[in-house]
Amino acid sequence: MDYARQKLKEEKVFKDPVHRYIHVKDQVIWDLIGTKEFQRLRRIKQLGTTYLTFHGAEHSRFNHSLGVYEIIRRIVDDVFDGRPEWNEDERLLSLCAALLHDLGHGPFSHSFEKVFHLDHEEFTQEIILGNTEINKVLSKIHKSFPKKVAEVIAKTYENKLVVSLISSQIDADRMDYLQRDAYFTGVSYGHFDMERILRVMRPREDQAVIKYSGMHAVEDYIMSRYQMYWQIYFHPVTRSAEVILTKILHRAKDLYKTGYKFKQDPIHFYSLFEEKVTLEDYLKLDEAVILFYFQIWQEEEDPILKDLSERFMNRNLFKYAEFDPAKEYKKHSELEALFKKAGIDPEYYLVVDSSSDLPYDFYRPGEEEERLPIHLLMKNNELRELSRESAVVDAISGKRRTDHKLYYPADLLMDDSTKRATKKQIRTILEL
């Protein structure tokens, strides 16, 4: 029997706190879930350092990937099935791309990528196209099939409707992570009526559109996303943990480059420090490996690496103050000089961190095409851009909100056993 159409003898079901059940009927999907590259996602947290703020946020990329797959399965098997605009031949491709879209995420993804100049989407494509178990499964469908899956994830696949289901301003990825992250952090912001959105979603040539009657459910979804970004994803305590995590990685990299002798060779980091990361090296990395090194770096001779590792492992995080870089750059320069005078390295202990989000935007010529707007399908079959019909969405369309914080170690500044006068000056400026 054709592998692409092969079904399991009995449907497999994953119990899920968000979608209740995740259904797997296709042999291909079951085989992909069983690969070592997909199982690795169990060891990568979905929300990085957020568990240090919201203790329930221990869920993984594995959970989320299954959730995105389930939403797409419901769309293509229930909502789009039989509609003339939907090509049934794209069903399996959509399911595979949904399941594998986050395959290339590394440990503490975004912080990790910034320090070592990596791109998880590039690694996702490498895993799909490389010498991997994932590639072997996909190639059994057809030798060109892995390339198609990689193109959907890279947003270059010719069928833009398939791409929009996984990557757009209202896609299965966002619909899963908003609800899943809200559930595991214990907040109510991320909840919206996904059932309603799926019921009123319709396929069109370039993207999925929403029937006008479902506009209020979409408004709710966009406001949920807005709230989740500011209350959860950009939470200042989480950002503090990310700042420390980033500085640990920077410090270890700088020490390696100066020939520092670590008590235990950080062999898993060598290719990262030298920025020559192979796919094989990358797939060996997960959060257990990173935390192992942070654990042993608490015993290192270097005082900065030791202190930062202790802070991260024991949740002794930096405090923060509101900061406006445009107006307070002189204050920052003054603080840098005082930190140096106090014997506290500002490179690692005085950090400006910025968060920025654009909750919804309509497409503007010359800007990134990912801003393809959400379209409403009117009763006369005309398509109308969402913000033209919704006063709620219009109020926040195209409005980027940015927030800046200044992070510092309050405990070191309160310790008057050394450099008492200088620390007092710093405390005055920071209003401690």
N, C-alpha and C positions, 0 to 999 in steps of 0.2 A: 504493500500500500504506500502511496505517496506520503513521505514524511511530513510535509507541510499540512496535510489534512488528517494526520493520524490523531486519534483521540485516545485518552486513557480509558482503560476498561471500566474504571469507576472514577467519578469526579473527585478530585482532592479539594479539601476545604481548609483554609486557615481561619481560625477565630480571630477577629480583629475588633479592638475597642471602638474604632471610628466607623467602619463600614459594616460591622457585625460579622459578616463572612466575606472572605476573598475566595472566589471560585476558580479552579484551574481544571480545564477540560482538555486542553491541547498538550500533546506529548512534548512538543517543542518548548513550551513555557515551563513545564515541569523539569525538563532536562536543563534548561538555562538556570533555574533556581538552584539546582544541585551542583552547579560548577563552583570551583574553589574561588574564582574571582567574584562571583555574586555572594557567596557565603562570607567573604571578607567584609562585606558591608554590615554584618552583624557587629563588627568590632570598630565601627566608626559612628560616633553619635551624630544624630541629625542636627542638634543645636550647639555643637561645640562646647564652649565654656558655660552655657546657660544653666547647667545643672548646679553651678555654684551660687546661682541666684534663686532659681526655682528648682527645688530638690527633686521634683518628679520628672524633670526633663532628661531622662536617661534613655529615651528611645533612639533607635538607630536608623541609618540610611536604608537598612534592609526593610524595616517596617514601612518606611515612606515609599520605597520603590514598589513594594507589593500594593500599597494603597493607590498609587498612580496607575498601575496596571489595572486594578479593579475598576477604577472610574472609567478608563478607556474601554475596558471590556463591556461595561454597561452601555456606554455610548454606541459602540459599533455593533453590539449584539442585540440591543434592545431599542435604542432611539433611532439610529441611522438605518438599521436593517430594512431592506426593501425600498428605500427611498431612491429615486432615479439619480440624484446628484451624488450618491455615495457608490464608490466602486468597491464591491465586495472583495476584489483581489487584494485590496490594501489592508484587509483586516489583520492578518498575521503580522505584517510589517508594523502596523500601529501598536499592536500588543507588545511586540519585542522591543520597539523603541521606548515605549512607556516603562517597561520593566527595567531596561538597561540605561535609562537617561542619566542616572547619577553614579554609574559604575566607577568613574575615575576620581571620585572624591577621596582626598587624603585625610589623615588624622587632623582634627581641629582645622578643617578645610581652609577657610579663607585666610586665617592668620598664617598658616603654613605656606600657602601659595604666595602671599606677599613677601615673606622673608626669602624664600628660595626661588622666586620668579617662575612659578609653575602655573599651569592652567588645567584645572580638572576636566574641562571639556575636551582638551587635546588628549589627555590620558584616557578618557572614555572612548574616544575614537581609536586610540592605539590598542586598547584592550580588545575592542571589537574586531579590529583588522589584523592584530598581531598573532603570534604563536601562542594561543591561549585555548583553554577549554571552551570558552564562550564562542570563539571563532569556529572551532570544530563543530559545535552544535549548529550554528547559523549556516555554515557552509554545506551541511547535509541537506538543507532546503534547496540551495542553488549556490554555485560558486560566487555569483554576483550579489547574493543576499546580504552578507556582512557590510558591503559597501553601501547598500541602500539604507540599512539601519543607521550607519555612521552619518550618512547625508541628512537623515531626518533630524538627528541630534545636533548636527552642525547647521541646521536650518537652510540647507542648500538643496534639499530634495525637490524634484520638479512638482510634486503634488503638494501645493501650499496648504490645502485643507488638512492633510495628515500632520504637517509641521505645526499648524495652529492648535491642534488638539493637545500637543505636548508643550508648546512654547508660544504663548500669546498673552494678552492682558486678562484673558479669562480661560485658563487652561487646566488640565487635569493635575499638573504639578502643583500649582497654587491652591487649587481646591482641596487637594489632600493635605499639604503642609499647614495651611491655616487651621484646619480643623484638628489635625493631629497634634500640632504644637500647642494649641489652646487646651486640648484634652490633657496632655502630659504636664503642662505648666500649671494647670488648675484654674485658668482664667476663663471668662465668658466672652471675651472680645471676638475670638475667631470663629464663632458659630454663625452660620447663615443657612438658608434653605437650599442646600445642594440638590435635593430631590426635585424641587421646583425648577431649578436652572436646567437640570438634565432633561426634564420633561418638555421644556420649551426650546431646547437647542435644535437647530436645523443645519444640515450640511449645505454649503454653497461652494462654488468653484474654488475660491481662495481661502475661505475660512469658515468656521462654524459661526452661525449668527443666532440671535436670541429673539424669539417672538415678542412683540411689543407687550403682550399680556404678562410677560415675565420680568418686566423692567424693574419692579420694586425688589425682586429677589437679587437682581444684579447690583442695585444700589446698596443693598445690605452687604453683599459680598465685598464691594469696593470699600465701604466704610470699615468692615471687619479687617480687611488687609491694612488699612490706614492705622487702625488702633493697634493691631499686632506689631507693626513695625516700631511704633513709638513706645508701647508699653512692654514689649517682650524683646524683640530683636535688637533694639538700640538701648536697652536698659543700661544705665550707667554702671551698675555693679558688674554686669556681664562684660561690659566694655573694659572695666578695670582689670578683670581676669584676663581678657584678651591682650591688653597692653602688656601685662607681666609675661604672659606666654610668649608673645612676640619678642620681648626683650631677652628672655632666656635663650631663645633660638638665635637671636642676633649675637648675644654674648658668646655662646658656644662656637658659633661660626667665626667670630673675630679671634677668639682664643686659638682655634685650630689654625687659622691663617698665620698667627704669630709663632707657631711651633710649640704652644703650650702642651705639657704632658698631662693628659687626663689620667686619673687613677685607674679608670677602666676605659679602654679604647672605645670611642663611640662609632663602632664599625658600621652601624646602620645609617649613620649620617655622612660618611665620607663622600659619597657621590653627590649628596645634597650640598655639602660645603664647597665642593669643587664645581658645582653646577653642571655635572655630567651624569644626570639621572637616567638610568636605563629602565625599561618597563619592568624587568625582573626585580631591580632594586625597589622600585616604587610599590610593587605589589606586596613586598615584605613589610611595608610600613602600615601600622594601625595604631590606635590610641594606647593599647597595652604596651607596645614597644616604646612609644614616646614617654609615657608615664614611668616606665622602668628607668629610663635615663634621668628623668626629673627626680626620681626617688634617690638614685645614687649620687646625683650632682649636689644633693644637700650636704654631702661629706667632702666636697671638693675644696682645694686650697684657695682657689680664686674667690675672694670675698663677695664679689658681685654675683657670680653664677650661683654660689652657695645660698646667698640671701634670697635671690629671686626664686630659686627652686623651692626653698623653704616656704616662701610666701604663697606660691601657687599650690603646693601640696597641702598646706595647712590653712588655706584660705585667709591669709593675712594680707588683704588686698590694699591697693592704694585708695586714698580718699580723692575726692574731686571737687572742683569749683567751676562755676560757669565761666566761660572765657570767650571773648570776641577778638579773634586774631586781627581784624581790621582796625580796631580801636585800641587794643591793649598790647600791641607788639613791643612797646617800650617796657611795659611791666614784665613781659616775658624775658626780655634781655636782662633786665635788672635782676630778676629771679635766677637766671642762669649764672650770672656773676656771683651772686650770693651763695648759691648751691656749691659752686666750685670752692669758694672761700670757706664754706662749712665742711668741706671734704666729702660732699655727696655728689657723685657724678651725674650731672643733669641729662646726659645722653640716655641714661637708664632710669633716672628717678624723677624727671620733670618732663611729662609727655603730654602734648596736645593731641587729642583724638577727636575726629569729626565724623558725624553720622549725617547721611542725606538720603532723602527718599522723594520720589515723585509718584503719588498714589495712582494717578490715571492721567493719560495724555492722549490726544488724538494725533494722527500722523502729520508730521510737518516735513515738507520736501527738504531733502538734504540731511535729515537726521536719521538715526538708526531705524531700520525698518521694523524692529521688534515692537515699535510703538504703533503697530497696526491697530486701529481703534476697534472698540466693540461696536458692532452694528446691530441695530434692532430691525426686525422684519415686520413692517407695517401691514395692516389689513389689506392694503391695495398691492401688496407684494413688493413695495419699494423698500430700499434699505436706507435707514437714517442713523447717523453717528450718535452714539448714546448721549453725549453731553448736550446735544441740541434738543433732546426730548426731556432730559432729567435735570431739574433745577439743582438737585442735591449734588449730582456728579459735576455739573457745570461750575459749581462753587469751588471745587477743588482741582479742576482740570488744569494741567500745565503748571501747577503751583508746587515748586520744589521747596521742601522744608529742610533746613540744615541746622544742625546743633553741634556746638563745640564745647568740649570739656578739657580742663587742665588737671592731670592726674599727678599725685605726689604721695610720698610715704609719711603720713602724719606722725607715726610713732618715732621715726628718726628725728623729725623736727621738734617733737616734744621732749626729747632726751637732752637735758641741759648739762650732761656730764662733760661734754666737749663743745667748744665754739658757741658758748652760751649767747653772747651778744649778737652774733651773726644769725643764729637760729631765731632769736627774738625778732630781728628785723624781717626775716622771712615770714614768720607767723603773723606779724602785723600786716604785711602786704596781702597775705592769703586770708586775713581776718579769722585766724584760728583762735 
